[in-house]
Amino acid sequence: MDFFQALFLGLLQGLTEFLPISSSAHLILTPAFFGWTDQGVGFDLSVHLGTLLAVVLYFRREVFGIARDGLLSMAQRRLVGEGALALYLVIGTIPAGLAGLALLDLIDNELRAVGVIFATTLVFGVLLGIADWLPKRQRTLDQLRWKDAVVVGIAQAMALVPGTSRSGVTITAGLFLGMTRETASRFSFLLAIPIIVLASAVKLLEVATSDILVDWSGFLIGGITSFIMAITAIHFFLKWLNTVGMWPYVVYRIVLAGVIYAVLM
């Protein structure tokens, strides 16, 4: 992997991980467009770590409060402060964790096809637009219940299929449940933390237990650029959320689906 490829893919991962446009689709399609070889597990690990650090740092106060109150709730055997939100994040992570364990081979070998990405990019983009168009979105984080966490968690499990977009489908589910844009987005971003930790652990185990050689220069470039771009993307996404809504991302997904159909199918 040369410098430009590592830089470009790191920036691309950081930008698309938290925007509702699917990072997996872009990382699969970009090498197909440019004729690059697969970036490898080591690089995937670096950009996952970069985006993980970005979301934890950006939401550091919330993460600290949730972790603290979650531990206190366990110790006192009752919900304390943000303990309920900590519980909902655990509940929301379970479906994707189980689906990942059960369907990993199917996802890696069968569902990374261009046709699948075309369909998921288009269908889930339209669903995001419909969810954002619906009225009466007033629910906030302190109004969430365990059933909401289950629904959003199942939606997150669906994002294992490339092109779906983890942030896109979880925000869509939150909007359909009546959450405000900010609530749906913040819950989606917080829910990203445990799932990225799990994904990073799987890739780290794969690197540690195999003969894979890690390109450390590409690792550093990918990790640093994905961190910088991810924290920037989160900031401006939330800043502009109520001004621009979800429709720019809906239009982008529809256009991208058209490009995929025209060029790669």
Secondary structure by P-SEA (a helix, b strand, c coil): ccaaaaaaaaaaaaacccccccaaaaaaaaaaaaccccccaaaaaaaaaaaaaaaaaaaaaaaaaaaaaaaaaaaacccccaaaaaaaaaaaaaaaaaaaaacaaaaacccccaaaaaaaacaaaaaaaaaaaccccccccccccaaaaaaaaaaaaacccccccaaaaaaaaaaaacccaaaaaaaaaaaaaaaaaaaaaaaaaaaaacccccaaaaaaaaaaaaaaaaaaaaaaaaaacccccaaaaaaaaaaaaaaaaaccc
